[in-house]
Amino acid sequence: MAAFTAKDVKELREMTGCGMMDCKKALSEADGDKDKAVELLREKGLATAAKKSGRIASEGIVKSYIDGKIGVVVEVNSETDFVAKNAEFQEFVSDVAKTVADTNPADVEALKATAIADTTVGELLTAKIAKIGENMNIRRFARVETTGVVVDYIHAAGKIGVLVEAQAPDNDDVREALKNVAMQVAALNPKYLSSEDVPQDYKDHEMEILVAQAKNDPKNASKPDNILEKMVVGRLNKELKEVCLLEQLYVKAENKESVAKYLEAVSKKIGADITLKSFVRFETGEGLEKKEDDFAAEVAAMTGNK
């Protein structure tokens, strides 16, 4: 059997987009012949993943996993919503979430290098791309490990996933309250926990915009800048209430109480404090370029007309 080096494996990976272990096996079977190894990988359907890797994957699913004091939320993208509903794809995403909980990888690249079953997460992903027939991508994950309580909430079959962490006793009342807060996060998409967490440069930037708006109002033409700034402070505070979780109006409340007031009421009921520490919200495909299908061009290509 001809010998091959790590450099050969690396070059074969770059040529095909396949996983390291698949490339090593192919080179071994091909007696070190890279061209033959490529053919072997193609025959197994693995080399096709390289071509698929350039296609837009902006659909997919968000899944969560809770293991005691550890909570994980992960987003894996696919090209179509149809594949996102595929049972094998969903099982893969669940396995990825559990792997994150168990191994605590530093980032996505470290996650891909993490062992899972008899392979790595990255190599398993490549195999799934080849088998399912679409490009897929592990986009991001978050892992929360707490001394308090962490709960998850998945909305619309994986379109949105949320983790909420609090320092509080672990009981049914607390978990129900935090689940309600997680639903609030899913619905209203806050950016910060409280106004104290809002960066000063964000406040300054918003203040500049609000002052400029006030100046453009003809009614304020004769008012000096210091007066205009005082006028818009109230508007800024109202805006901050919309982007800060604890200050948002609690959507399930019959009266106009904030999320903070809701948690205070639950704390009073159970006789122990509930202090929100953090939250994470992932929405599938947010910020990604969406694939736009040109139906007319597709039909023309199929019929040979241009």
N, C-alpha and C positions, 0 to 999 in steps of 0.2 A: 504493500500500500504506500503510495507516494505521500511524503510529508507535506504539511501545509503550516503556515505561520499565523499568528494573530493578525498580522497585516493582511493576509489573504482573507481572513474572516471579515475584517473591517471593510475591505474593498467589496466583498460580496454583499455585505449589508447595504453599502452605499448604492450598489448596482440594482438591488432588488427591493430594498425597504423591508426585508424580512428580519426576524429576530436573530440574535446571536446564536442561540442553540440550534435553530433551524439551519442556519448557514454552516455551522460546524458539522452537523449531521450530513448535510448535502455534500460538503467538501470531502468528508470521509467516504461517503458512498461513491463519489466521483473520482476517488484516488487523487484528490488535489486539483483536478481540472475545473477551473472556474466556469468555463463555458458550459460544461456538462452539468455542473452544480446548478447553474441558472436554469437549465432545462428541467432538472429534477424538481426544483422549487416550483417552476411553472406547472409541471405535471401535477404537483400536489395542490395547486391553486393558491400557493402562498405568495408568489412573486407578483400576483395581480394587485396586492395591497399597495405596492409602490405607486402604481398609476392612480389608484383611488385616493391616495393621500393628498393630492392636490385639489380635490373637489371640496366645495363649501359644505361644512357640517355645522348648521346653525339650529337644527331641531334637537331632539334628544329628551333627556329626563333628568330631574333632580331626585335623588334618593337620600334618606337619612338612616342613621343607625344609632341606637342607644344601648350602651352596655354599662349599667350602673352609673358611675360618676363621669362617664365619657360619652360625649355626643359628637356625631359626625354628620356632615351634609356634603354631598359630592354632586357635581354636574358632569355628565358625559354626553357629548353631542353626537348626533347622527345627521345624515343628509335629509331624511324624511321623517315625518311624524309616524308613518306606517312602521318603520323599523323601531322607532321609540316604543311602540306598543308590543314589539316582538318579545316573547317570553324569554328567549335565550339572551337577548340584549339586556333585559331587565335583571336577569339573574347575574349577569356579568357586573352590572353597576352595583348590585347589592354586595357582591363579593369584593368589589373595590372598596366600598364603604367600610366593610368589616375589616379589610386589610389596613385601612387608614387607622381605624380604632386600635387594632392590635399592635401596629408597628410604629405609629407616629412619625411618618416620613417628613422630611424638611420641606419638600416642595413636590411638584408634579413629576419632575425628572427623577427625583429620589424614589417616588412612588412607583414609577415604571420599572425601576431597577430592583424593586422589592420582590422577594420570592413569593410565589403563590402556587400551591400544589407542586407539580414537578417542573415548573417554568417560572417566568417572571411576569409581572403585570403587563409590562410593555410587549413582551412576546405573545402573551395571551391576547392582547388587544389586536396585534397584527393578525393573529390567526382568526379572530372574530371578523375582522374586516374582510379577509379572504373568503370566509365561509358565508357571511351574511350578504356580502356584495355591495356594501356602502362604506364610504369613509366614516370613521368614528374618531373621536378625540376626547381624551380625559382633560377637561378644561381647567377645573379648579376643585378644591376641597377646603373645608374648614373643620378643625377638630377642637373641641372644647373639653377640657378636663377640669373638674370643679370639686371643691370640698362641700358644695351646697347641693343644688338640684339643677339638672339640665333636662329640658323637654324638647321634643321635635314636633313639627307640624308640616304635613305635605298637602298642598292645595292643588286641585284640578288634575289629579292623577300624575303629579310630578312636574307640573309647569312651574310651581313655586315651592321652595323648601325653606324652612325656618328652624333655627335653634334659638332657644332662650335660656339664659343661665341666671340663677338667683342664689343669693345666700339666704337660706331659709331651711326650716325643718322639712324633712322629706315625708310628706303625707299626702293623702288624696286631695285635701282642700288646696294645698299649695300647688300640686300638679295640675289641678283643674284651672286654677287661676293663671298659672304660667301658660297653659295651653290656650286660654282665652287671649292672653297677651300675644302669643305667637300668631294667632289668627289676626289680631290687630296689625302686627308687623306685615303679614302677608297682604292684607287688604290696603293699608295706607302707606306702606313703604317708607318708614321714617329713615332719616340719614344718620341721626345721632341719638344717643341715649337720653341726654338732657341738654339744656342750653349751656350748661357749664362745660360740656364736651365739644361745643362748636368752636372751631379755630377762629382766632381773632381776625385773620386775613379774610375768612369767609364773611364774617360780620361786616368788616370794612368794605369789602367789595359790594355786598348787598346794600349797604348804606349809600355808597356812591351812586348805585343805580337808582335807588329810591329818591335821592336828592336831585339827580338829573331829571327824573320824571316830574318831580315837584316844580323844578325850574321851568320845564316846558309847558306847565299849566299857566295860561295867561293870567289867571286869578292871582298867581304868586309872583308876578313880574317885578313888583317893587319891594319884595321882602328880601332882607339880607340872608347870607348863607347860614349864620348861626341860628336864625329863626327857623329856616327851612329844615335844618338838621333836627331841631327839637320837634318839629311837626311830624317828621317821618320815623321817629323812635317808636311810636306806637305801631306803625305799619311793620317795622322790623320785628318787634316783639310778637306780633300776630303771625308773621311768616315763620319765626322760630318755633312757635307752638305747633305749626303744621309739619315741621321736619324733625322734631324732637319727640321721641316715643313717650316719655313720662308726662310731657305737657300736651300731647294730643288729646282731643276729646275721645273718651272711651266709646267705641262704636256700639257696644251692647248695652250701654247705660240708658235708662229711661230718662234720667235727668242729665243735665249738662255737666258731668264730672270728668276729670282727666283720668288718664291711666294711673297716675300717681295716687289719686284719691281712691280709685277702685282698689288698688293694692293695700292702701291704708285700711280700708274697710275690711278686707279679708284678714289682714294682720290683726286687727282688733277682734275679729271673730274667733281666730285660733289662738290668740294670746301670745303671738310671737311675730317678730319682724320679718318682712319679706323685702329684701333689697336686691333690685335688679342689678346685675353686674355687666351683662353683655347680650348682644343678639347678633345673629347672622341671617341674612336673607339672600338666597340665590333664586334668580328667575331664568328659566331656560332660554338661552340665546340672547340675553340682554346685551346690547352693545356689539353684537356680531353682525357681519354683513349677511343679509338674507339672500338666498338663491331666488332669482327671478326666472321663471320658465317662459320661454317664447314659444307658445303652442304652434303658431304658424310656421316658424323656422323648423320646429321639430317635425311637423308633418311633411314639410318640403324635403327635409333630409331623408326621411323614411321612404319617400316616393321618388327620390332622385332628382327633384326639381329644386332649383336655386333661384 
